[in-house]
Amino acid sequence: MSDHIEYAAASKVDNSVGAAVKLSDVLSTEEIKPYLVRSDLRAGWMLLVNVVIFAVAFALPVMWLNPLTILASILLVGGRQLGLAVIYHDCSHGVFFKTRWLNEFVGHWVAGALLNTSMYAYRNYHLKHHRFAGTRDDPDLPLANSYPASRASLKRKFLRDATGRTGWKTITAQLKRVRPLRNAPFLSAHAVLIAVLWASGVLWTYALWWVAHAVVYQVILRLRFIAEHGVAIDRLSPDVRENTATTVLSWWERLLIGPNYVNFHLEHHMSAAVPCYRLPKLHNLLKSQGFFDRHDCLSRGYADVIRKAIKPEPAYA
């Protein structure tokens, strides 16, 4: 591992706007080593926790069939779908598992497959985002520039998501392009899911997956992106504290909206070699070093994210 892993840091260096510094300016190679350790055990445990939450979500309306349990199931499934996205994201970086083939298999044939996402196609796109973050070549920049938005515009965007219009459009477009060979992981993963639910005598709950994907997942995706780059104070700054943001979450937000430490996006941009399960401790270390001081790069929950994402109304004399 190089002694010169680059990202923005603080405390020991100039905190002025636009200052880009190296990891070595604030942490030694020995200090960063624990955060770069990949663990099959930690990754396996995280994957298991997500599977258990999915199982609970599908079981709730079966055990107690009523509108509240159906709603709870849909919310949990939608949140865990983002959890799957976090897993294939880390696998695409090759850092979720220590064992390489596990990253490739789980990322492409399990997590990515269930969401009909090719991990390899995603990797090609996502690495460009990391390479060009803070520049006009960032492929995510056009979407990020949609925020802050007016209150009315933001309301319209979330209303489209919450009513399923965004999801229906996305899902139908994807399904029209499905081909047996190209989409074998997606077809295989969902065949397994259907078989498990059928064998359990609860095949009807498969519909909950698609309702959650069409509605809850879309709302969460938009909220996640806004929290990561939509509320960044200067997307063309080389300083990660200005082109990216992190959201500090409550326990229920982690359960329903921000699973698998997806909220620590700023820390991830500082070093994509850090597995997601080590990001909370890295966040705490950087905070103790003064990394976040004098920079508006932290949001306190998603309500704070929404507040920041609303463009101030023009003042009239």
JOMONOR-V470767 format. One record per pair of residues at least 24 apart in sequence whose C-alpha atoms are under 10 Angstrom apart, sorted by sequence separation. I is the first residue (numbers start at 1). J is the second residue. D is the distance in whole Angstrom. If there is no record, write none. Layout:
i->I j->J d->D
i->I j->J d->D
This chain:
i->4 j->28 d->10
i->5 j->29 d->9
i->53 j->77 d->8
i->54 j->78 d->10
i->87 j->111 d->6
i->88 j->112 d->6
i->242 j->266 d->9
i->244 j->268 d->10
i->245 j->269 d->10
i->3 j->28 d->8
i->4 j->29 d->8
i->54 j->79 d->10
i->86 j->111 d->9
i->87 j->112 d->8
i->88 j->113 d->9
i->241 j->266 d->7
i->244 j->269 d->8
i->3 j->29 d->6
i->53 j->79 d->10
i->54 j->80 d->7
i->84 j->110 d->8
i->85 j->111 d->7
i->86 j->112 d->10
i->92 j->118 d->10
i->93 j->119 d->10
i->240 j->266 d->7
i->241 j->267 d->9
i->243 j->269 d->10
i->244 j->270 d->10
i->2 j->29 d->8
i->3 j->30 d->9
i->5 j->32 d->10
i->50 j->77 d->10
i->53 j->80 d->7
i->54 j->81 d->9
i->84 j->111 d->5
i->85 j->112 d->7
i->88 j->115 d->10
i->92 j->119 d->6
i->240 j->267 d->9
i->1 j->29 d->9
i->83 j->111 d->9
i->84 j->112 d->7
i->91 j->119 d->8
i->92 j->120 d->7
i->241 j->269 d->10
i->3 j->32 d->10
i->50 j->79 d->10
i->51 j->80 d->9
i->82 j->111 d->10
i->84 j->113 d->9
i->85 j->114 d->9
i->88 j->117 d->9
i->92 j->121 d->10
i->240 j->269 d->7
i->241 j->270 d->9
i->50 j->80 d->7
i->81 j->111 d->9
i->84 j->114 d->8
i->85 j->115 d->8
i->88 j->118 d->9
i->89 j->119 d->8
i->92 j->122 d->8
i->93 j->123 d->7
i->240 j->270 d->7
i->49 j->80 d->10
i->50 j->81 d->9
i->81 j->112 d->10
i->84 j->115 d->8
i->88 j->119 d->6
i->92 j->123 d->5
i->239 j->270 d->10
i->266 j->297 d->8
i->1 j->33 d->9
i->51 j->83 d->10
i->85 j->117 d->9
i->88 j->120 d->10
i->91 j->123 d->9
i->92 j->124 d->9
i->248 j->280 d->10
i->266 j->298 d->9
i->50 j->83 d->7
i->51 j->84 d->10
i->81 j->114 d->8
i->82 j->115 d->9
i->89 j->122 d->8
i->90 j->123 d->10
i->93 j->126 d->9
i->224 j->257 d->8
i->50 j->84 d->8
i->81 j->115 d->7
i->85 j->119 d->10
i->88 j->122 d->9
i->89 j->123 d->8
i->92 j->126 d->9
i->93 j->127 d->8
i->223 j->257 d->9
i->224 j->258 d->8
i->228 j->262 d->9
i->264 j->298 d->10
i->1 j->36 d->9
i->88 j->123 d->9
i->92 j->127 d->9
i->223 j->258 d->10
i->228 j->263 d->8
i->248 j->283 d->10
i->47 j->83 d->9
i->220 j->256 d->9
i->221 j->257 d->9
i->227 j->263 d->8
i->228 j->264 d->9
i->229 j->265 d->9
i->263 j->299 d->10
i->46 j->83 d->10
i->47 j->84 d->9
i->50 j->87 d->10
i->89 j->126 d->9
i->220 j->257 d->6
i->221 j->258 d->10
i->228 j->265 d->6
i->229 j->266 d->9
i->246 j->283 d->9
i->219 j->257 d->9
i->220 j->258 d->8
i->224 j->262 d->8
i->227 j->265 d->9
i->228 j->266 d->7
i->263 j->301 d->9
i->171 j->210 d->9
i->224 j->263 d->8
i->263 j->302 d->10
i->47 j->87 d->8
i->216 j->256 d->10
i->217 j->257 d->9
i->225 j->265 d->10
i->46 j->87 d->9
i->216 j->257 d->9
i->224 j->265 d->10
i->168 j->210 d->10
i->171 j->213 d->9
i->167 j->210 d->9
i->168 j->211 d->10
i->170 j->213 d->10
i->171 j->214 d->7
i->258 j->301 d->10
i->43 j->87 d->9
i->167 j->211 d->9
i->170 j->214 d->8
i->258 j->302 d->9
i->167 j->212 d->9
i->168 j->213 d->9
i->169 j->214 d->9
i->257 j->302 d->9
i->167 j->213 d->7
i->168 j->214 d->6
i->43 j->90 d->10
i->164 j->211 d->8
i->167 j->214 d->4
i->168 j->215 d->8
i->254 j->301 d->10
i->43 j->91 d->10
i->164 j->212 d->9
i->166 j->214 d->7
i->167 j->215 d->6
i->170 j->218 d->9
i->253 j->301 d->8
i->164 j->213 d->9
i->165 j->214 d->8
i->166 j->215 d->8
i->167 j->216 d->9
i->253 j->302 d->8
i->46 j->96 d->10
i->164 j->214 d->5
i->165 j->215 d->8
i->167 j->217 d->8
i->168 j->218 d->10
i->241 j->291 d->9
i->245 j->295 d->10
i->246 j->296 d->10
i->247 j->297 d->8
i->248 j->298 d->7
i->249 j->299 d->9
i->250 j->300 d->9
i->163 j->214 d->9
i->164 j->215 d->5
i->167 j->218 d->6
i->241 j->292 d->7
i->245 j->296 d->8
i->246 j->297 d->6
i->247 j->298 d->6
i->248 j->299 d->6
i->249 j->300 d->7
i->250 j->301 d->7
i->43 j->95 d->9
i->44 j->96 d->9
i->162 j->214 d->8
i->163 j->215 d->6
i->164 j->216 d->8
i->166 j->218 d->7
i->167 j->219 d->9
i->241 j->293 d->10
i->245 j->297 d->5
i->246 j->298 d->5
i->247 j->299 d->5
i->248 j->300 d->5
i->249 j->301 d->5
i->250 j->302 d->9
i->43 j->96 d->6
i->44 j->97 d->8
i->161 j->214 d->8
i->162 j->215 d->5
i->163 j->216 d->9
i->164 j->217 d->10
i->165 j->218 d->10
i->166 j->219 d->9
i->241 j->294 d->10
i->242 j->295 d->7
i->244 j->297 d->7
i->245 j->298 d->6
i->246 j->299 d->6
i->247 j->300 d->6
i->248 j->301 d->6
i->249 j->302 d->8
i->42 j->96 d->9
i->43 j->97 d->6
i->161 j->215 d->6
i->162 j->216 d->7
i->164 j->218 d->8
i->241 j->295 d->7
i->242 j->296 d->8
i->243 j->297 d->9
i->244 j->298 d->9
i->245 j->299 d->8
i->246 j->300 d->9
i->247 j->301 d->6
i->248 j->302 d->9
i->40 j->95 d->10
i->42 j->97 d->8
i->43 j->98 d->8
i->116 j->171 d->10
i->160 j->215 d->9
i->161 j->216 d->8
i->162 j->217 d->9
i->163 j->218 d->10
i->164 j->219 d->9
i->241 j->296 d->8
i->242 j->297 d->7
i->246 j->301 d->10
i->247 j->302 d->7
i->38 j->94 d->9
i->39 j->95 d->9
i->40 j->96 d->8
i->41 j->97 d->8
i->42 j->98 d->10
i->159 j->215 d->10
i->161 j->217 d->9
i->162 j->218 d->8
i->163 j->219 d->10
i->241 j->297 d->6
i->248 j->304 d->10
i->38 j->95 d->6
i->39 j->96 d->7
i->40 j->97 d->5
i->41 j->98 d->9
i->117 j->174 d->10
i->158 j->215 d->10
i->161 j->218 d->6
i->162 j->219 d->6
i->240 j->297 d->9
i->241 j->298 d->9
i->247 j->304 d->9
i->37 j->95 d->9
i->38 j->96 d->7
i->39 j->97 d->6
i->40 j->98 d->5
i->44 j->102 d->10
i->116 j->174 d->8
i->160 j->218 d->9
i->161 j->219 d->5
i->162 j->220 d->10
i->247 j->305 d->8
i->36 j->95 d->8
i->37 j->96 d->10
i->38 j->97 d->6
i->39 j->98 d->5
i->40 j->99 d->7
i->43 j->102 d->10
i->47 j->106 d->9
i->116 j->175 d->9
i->160 j->219 d->9
i->161 j->220 d->9
i->246 j->305 d->10
i->37 j->97 d->10
i->38 j->98 d->5
i->39 j->99 d->8
i->40 j->100 d->10
i->43 j->103 d->10
i->158 j->218 d->9
i->159 j->219 d->9
i->161 j->221 d->9
i->245 j->305 d->10
i->37 j->98 d->8
i->38 j->99 d->9
i->158 j->219 d->6
i->161 j->222 d->8
i->40 j->102 d->8
i->116 j->178 d->9
i->157 j->219 d->9
i->158 j->220 d->10
i->233 j->295 d->9
i->40 j->103 d->10
i->233 j->296 d->7
i->47 j->111 d->9
i->118 j->182 d->9
i->158 j->222 d->8
i->232 j->296 d->8
i->233 j->297 d->8
i->118 j->183 d->8
i->157 j->222 d->9
i->158 j->223 d->9
i->231 j->296 d->9
i->232 j->297 d->7
i->117 j->183 d->9
i->231 j->297 d->8
i->232 j->298 d->9
i->116 j->183 d->7
i->118 j->185 d->8
i->231 j->298 d->10
i->116 j->184 d->9
i->117 j->185 d->9
i->118 j->186 d->9
i->229 j->297 d->10
i->231 j->299 d->9
i->116 j->185 d->8
i->117 j->186 d->8
i->228 j->297 d->9
i->113 j->183 d->8
i->115 j->185 d->10
i->116 j->186 d->5
i->227 j->297 d->10
i->228 j->298 d->10
i->113 j->184 d->8
i->114 j->185 d->8
i->115 j->186 d->7
i->116 j->187 d->8
i->227 j->298 d->9
i->228 j->299 d->10
i->113 j->185 d->5
i->114 j->186 d->6
i->227 j->299 d->8
i->112 j->185 d->8
i->113 j->186 d->4
i->114 j->187 d->8
i->116 j->189 d->9
i->111 j->185 d->10
i->112 j->186 d->8
i->113 j->187 d->8
i->114 j->188 d->9
i->115 j->189 d->9
i->116 j->190 d->9
i->227 j->301 d->9
i->231 j->305 d->7
i->109 j->184 d->9
i->110 j->185 d->8
i->111 j->186 d->10
i->113 j->188 d->8
i->114 j->189 d->6
i->115 j->190 d->9
i->227 j->302 d->7
i->230 j->305 d->9
i->231 j->306 d->9
i->233 j->308 d->10
i->109 j->185 d->5
i->110 j->186 d->8
i->113 j->189 d->6
i->114 j->190 d->6
i->226 j->302 d->10
i->230 j->306 d->10
i->231 j->307 d->9
i->232 j->308 d->9
i->108 j->185 d->7
i->109 j->186 d->8
i->112 j->189 d->9
i->113 j->190 d->8
i->114 j->191 d->10
i->227 j->304 d->9
i->228 j->305 d->9
i->231 j->308 d->6
i->232 j->309 d->9
i->108 j->186 d->9
i->110 j->188 d->9
i->111 j->189 d->9
i->114 j->192 d->10
i->148 j->226 d->9
i->224 j->302 d->9
i->227 j->305 d->6
i->230 j->308 d->9
i->231 j->309 d->6
i->109 j->188 d->8
i->110 j->189 d->7
i->114 j->193 d->9
i->147 j->226 d->7
i->223 j->302 d->8
i->226 j->305 d->7
i->227 j->306 d->8
i->230 j->309 d->7
i->231 j->310 d->9
i->109 j->189 d->7
i->110 j->190 d->10
i->146 j->226 d->9
i->226 j->306 d->8
i->144 j->225 d->8
i->149 j->230 d->9
i->224 j->305 d->9
i->227 j->308 d->9
i->143 j->225 d->9
i->144 j->226 d->7
i->147 j->229 d->9
i->148 j->230 d->7
i->223 j->305 d->8
i->226 j->308 d->9
i->227 j->309 d->8
i->143 j->226 d->9
i->147 j->230 d->5
i->148 j->231 d->7
i->223 j->306 d->8
i->226 j->309 d->7
i->144 j->228 d->9
i->145 j->229 d->9
i->146 j->230 d->7
i->147 j->231 d->7
i->148 j->232 d->9
i->140 j->225 d->10
i->144 j->229 d->6
i->145 j->230 d->7
i->147 j->232 d->9
i->148 j->233 d->10
i->143 j->229 d->9
i->144 j->230 d->5
i->145 j->231 d->10
i->223 j->309 d->10
i->143 j->230 d->8
i->144 j->231 d->8
i->145 j->232 d->10
i->141 j->229 d->9
i->144 j->232 d->9
i->140 j->229 d->9
i->141 j->230 d->9
i->145 j->235 d->8
i->144 j->235 d->8
i->141 j->235 d->8
i->141 j->236 d->9
i->133 j->229 d->10
i->138 j->235 d->9
i->115 j->213 d->9
i->138 j->236 d->9
i->136 j->235 d->9
i->137 j->236 d->10
i->144 j->243 d->10
i->134 j->234 d->8
i->135 j->235 d->7
i->136 j->236 d->7
i->134 j->235 d->5
i->135 j->236 d->5
i->133 j->235 d->8
i->134 j->236 d->4
i->135 j->237 d->7
i->133 j->236 d->8
i->134 j->237 d->5
i->135 j->238 d->8
i->132 j->236 d->10
i->133 j->237 d->9
i->134 j->238 d->5
i->133 j->238 d->8
i->134 j->239 d->7
i->132 j->238 d->10
i->133 j->239 d->10
i->134 j->240 d->8
i->133 j->240 d->8
i->134 j->242 d->8
i->135 j->243 d->9
i->134 j->243 d->6
i->133 j->243 d->7
i->134 j->244 d->8
i->133 j->244 d->9
i->81 j->209 d->9
i->78 j->208 d->9
i->77 j->208 d->8
i->78 j->209 d->8
i->81 j->212 d->8
i->82 j->213 d->10
i->73 j->205 d->9
i->77 j->209 d->7
i->78 j->210 d->9
i->80 j->212 d->10
i->81 j->213 d->7
i->74 j->207 d->10
i->75 j->208 d->10
i->77 j->210 d->9
i->78 j->211 d->9
i->79 j->212 d->8
i->74 j->208 d->6
i->77 j->211 d->9
i->78 j->212 d->5
i->79 j->213 d->9
i->82 j->216 d->10
i->70 j->205 d->9
i->73 j->208 d->7
i->74 j->209 d->7
i->77 j->212 d->6
i->78 j->213 d->6
i->81 j->216 d->9
i->82 j->217 d->7
i->73 j->209 d->9
i->74 j->210 d->9
i->75 j->211 d->10
i->76 j->212 d->8
i->77 j->213 d->8
i->78 j->214 d->9
i->81 j->217 d->7
i->82 j->218 d->9
i->85 j->221 d->10
i->133 j->269 d->9
i->71 j->208 d->9
i->74 j->211 d->7
i->75 j->212 d->7
i->78 j->215 d->8
i->79 j->216 d->7
i->80 j->217 d->9
i->70 j->208 d->8
i->74 j->212 d->5
i->75 j->213 d->10
i->78 j->216 d->5
i->79 j->217 d->7
i->82 j->220 d->8
i->130 j->268 d->10
i->131 j->269 d->10
i->58 j->197 d->9
i->62 j->201 d->10
i->73 j->212 d->9
i->74 j->213 d->9
i->77 j->216 d->8
i->78 j->217 d->5
i->81 j->220 d->10
i->82 j->221 d->7
i->130 j->269 d->7
i->62 j->202 d->7
i->75 j->215 d->9
i->76 j->216 d->9
i->77 j->217 d->8
i->78 j->218 d->8
i->79 j->219 d->10
i->81 j->221 d->10
i->129 j->269 d->10
i->130 j->270 d->10
i->61 j->202 d->10
i->71 j->212 d->9
i->74 j->215 d->9
i->75 j->216 d->6
i->76 j->217 d->10
i->78 j->219 d->9
i->79 j->220 d->7
i->130 j->271 d->10
i->62 j->204 d->10
i->74 j->216 d->7
i->75 j->217 d->9
i->78 j->220 d->8
i->79 j->221 d->10
i->82 j->224 d->9
i->130 j->272 d->8
i->59 j->202 d->9
i->62 j->205 d->8
i->74 j->217 d->9
i->78 j->221 d->10
i->58 j->202 d->9
i->61 j->205 d->8
i->58 j->203 d->10
i->127 j->272 d->10
i->58 j->204 d->10
i->59 j->205 d->9
i->58 j->205 d->6
i->61 j->208 d->10
i->57 j->205 d->10
i->58 j->206 d->8
i->58 j->208 d->8
i->57 j->208 d->9
i->58 j->209 d->9
i->57 j->209 d->10
i->154 j->306 d->9
i->54 j->209 d->10
i->151 j->306 d->10
i->154 j->309 d->8
i->155 j->310 d->10
i->151 j->307 d->9
i->154 j->310 d->7
i->153 j->310 d->9
i->154 j->311 d->9
i->148 j->306 d->9
i->151 j->309 d->9
i->152 j->310 d->9
i->153 j->311 d->10
i->148 j->307 d->9
i->149 j->308 d->9
i->150 j->309 d->8
i->151 j->310 d->5
i->152 j->311 d->10
i->148 j->308 d->7
i->149 j->309 d->6
i->150 j->310 d->5
i->151 j->311 d->7
i->147 j->308 d->9
i->148 j->309 d->4
i->149 j->310 d->5
i->150 j->311 d->5
i->151 j->312 d->9
i->147 j->309 d->6
i->148 j->310 d->5
i->149 j->311 d->5
i->150 j->312 d->7
i->151 j->313 d->9
i->146 j->309 d->10
i->147 j->310 d->8
i->148 j->311 d->5
i->149 j->312 d->9
i->150 j->313 d->8
i->147 j->311 d->8
i->148 j->312 d->9
i->83 j->255 d->10
i->86 j->258 d->10
i->87 j->259 d->10
i->83 j->256 d->10
i->86 j->259 d->8
i->87 j->260 d->8
i->89 j->262 d->10
i->79 j->253 d->10
i->82 j->256 d->10
i->83 j->257 d->9
i->85 j->259 d->10
i->86 j->260 d->7
i->79 j->254 d->9
i->80 j->255 d->8
i->82 j->257 d->8
i->83 j->258 d->8
i->84 j->259 d->9
i->85 j->260 d->10
i->86 j->261 d->8
i->87 j->262 d->10
i->79 j->255 d->7
i->80 j->256 d->8
i->81 j->257 d->10
i->82 j->258 d->8
i->83 j->259 d->5
i->84 j->260 d->9
i->86 j->262 d->7
i->79 j->256 d->5
i->80 j->257 d->8
i->82 j->259 d->7
i->83 j->260 d->6
i->85 j->262 d->9
i->95 j->272 d->8
i->96 j->273 d->9
i->98 j->275 d->10
i->78 j->256 d->8
i->79 j->257 d->5
i->80 j->258 d->9
i->81 j->259 d->9
i->82 j->260 d->9
i->83 j->261 d->9
i->90 j->268 d->10
i->94 j->272 d->9
i->95 j->273 d->6
i->96 j->274 d->9
i->97 j->275 d->8
i->76 j->255 d->8
i->77 j->256 d->9
i->78 j->257 d->8
i->79 j->258 d->7
i->80 j->259 d->7
i->83 j->262 d->8
i->93 j->272 d->7
i->94 j->273 d->8
i->95 j->274 d->7
i->96 j->275 d->6
i->75 j->255 d->10
i->76 j->256 d->6
i->79 j->259 d->7
i->80 j->260 d->9
i->82 j->262 d->9
i->93 j->273 d->7
i->95 j->275 d->5
i->96 j->276 d->7
i->75 j->256 d->7
i->76 j->257 d->9
i->93 j->274 d->9
i->94 j->275 d->9
i->95 j->276 d->8
i->96 j->277 d->8
i->75 j->257 d->9
i->90 j->272 d->8
i->93 j->275 d->9
i->90 j->273 d->9
i->72 j->256 d->10
i->90 j->274 d->9
i->91 j->275 d->9
i->90 j->275 d->7
i->90 j->276 d->7
i->89 j->276 d->10
i->90 j->277 d->10
i->87 j->275 d->10
i->87 j->276 d->9
i->86 j->276 d->8
i->53 j->255 d->9
i->50 j->259 d->9
i->50 j->260 d->9
i->49 j->260 d->10
i->47 j->260 d->9
i->46 j->260 d->8
i->18 j->234 d->9
i->17 j->234 d->10
i->20 j->237 d->9
i->21 j->238 d->9
i->18 j->236 d->9
i->19 j->237 d->9
i->20 j->238 d->6
i->21 j->239 d->8
i->18 j->237 d->6
i->19 j->238 d->7
i->20 j->239 d->5
i->21 j->240 d->10
i->17 j->237 d->9
i->18 j->238 d->6
i->19 j->239 d->6
i->20 j->240 d->8
i->17 j->238 d->10
i->18 j->239 d->5
i->19 j->240 d->9
i->20 j->241 d->9
i->17 j->239 d->8
i->18 j->240 d->9
i->19 j->241 d->9
i->16 j->239 d->10
i->18 j->241 d->9
i->19 j->242 d->10
i->15 j->239 d->10
i->17 j->241 d->9
i->18 j->242 d->8
i->17 j->242 d->8
i->18 j->243 d->10
i->8 j->238 d->9
i->9 j->239 d->9
i->7 j->238 d->10
i->8 j->239 d->6
i->9 j->240 d->9
i->10 j->241 d->10
i->46 j->277 d->8
i->7 j->239 d->8
i->8 j->240 d->6
i->9 j->241 d->9
i->43 j->275 d->9
i->7 j->240 d->7
i->8 j->241 d->7
i->42 j->275 d->10
i->43 j->276 d->9
i->7 j->241 d->10
i->8 j->242 d->10
i->43 j->277 d->8
i->36 j->271 d->9
i->38 j->273 d->9
i->42 j->277 d->7
i->35 j->271 d->10
i->36 j->272 d->9
i->37 j->273 d->9
i->38 j->274 d->8
i->39 j->275 d->9
i->42 j->278 d->10
i->36 j->273 d->6
i->37 j->274 d->8
i->38 j->275 d->7
i->35 j->273 d->9
i->36 j->274 d->5
i->37 j->275 d->8
i->38 j->276 d->10
i->39 j->277 d->9
i->35 j->274 d->6
i->36 j->275 d->7
i->38 j->277 d->9
i->34 j->274 d->9
i->35 j->275 d->8
i->38 j->278 d->9
i->33 j->274 d->10
i->35 j->276 d->10
i->37 j->278 d->8
i->32 j->274 d->9
i->35 j->277 d->9
i->36 j->278 d->8
i->35 j->278 d->6
i->36 j->279 d->10
i->34 j->278 d->9
i->35 j->279 d->8
i->35 j->280 d->10
i->35 j->281 d->8
i->23 j->270 d->8
i->34 j->281 d->10
i->35 j->282 d->7
i->22 j->270 d->9
i->23 j->271 d->9
i->34 j->282 d->10
i->32 j->282 d->9
i->32 j->285 d->10
i->31 j->285 d->10
i->8 j->266 d->10
i->9 j->267 d->10
i->27 j->285 d->10
i->7 j->266 d->10
i->8 j->267 d->9
i->27 j->286 d->9
i->7 j->267 d->9
i->26 j->286 d->9
i->7 j->268 d->10
i->8 j->269 d->9
i->9 j->270 d->8
i->7 j->269 d->8
i->8 j->270 d->6
i->27 j->289 d->9
i->6 j->269 d->10
i->7 j->270 d->4
i->8 j->271 d->10
i->26 j->289 d->8
i->6 j->270 d->7
i->7 j->271 d->7
i->26 j->290 d->10
i->5 j->270 d->9
i->6 j->271 d->7
i->7 j->272 d->10
i->26 j->291 d->9
i->5 j->271 d->7
i->5 j->273 d->9
i->1 j->273 d->10
i->11 j->286 d->9
i->15 j->290 d->9
i->10 j->286 d->8
i->11 j->287 d->9
i->15 j->291 d->8
i->9 j->286 d->7
i->10 j->287 d->9
i->11 j->288 d->9
i->12 j->289 d->8
i->13 j->290 d->10
i->15 j->292 d->9
i->17 j->294 d->9
i->9 j->287 d->10
i->10 j->288 d->10
i->11 j->289 d->5
i->12 j->290 d->8
i->13 j->291 d->9
i->15 j->293 d->8
i->16 j->294 d->9
i->17 j->295 d->9
i->10 j->289 d->7
i->11 j->290 d->5
i->12 j->291 d->9
i->15 j->294 d->8
i->16 j->295 d->9
i->9 j->289 d->8
i->10 j->290 d->6
i->11 j->291 d->6
i->15 j->295 d->9
i->9 j->290 d->8
i->10 j->291 d->4
i->11 j->292 d->9
i->9 j->291 d->5
i->10 j->292 d->7
i->11 j->293 d->8
i->8 j->291 d->8
i->9 j->292 d->8
i->10 j->293 d->8
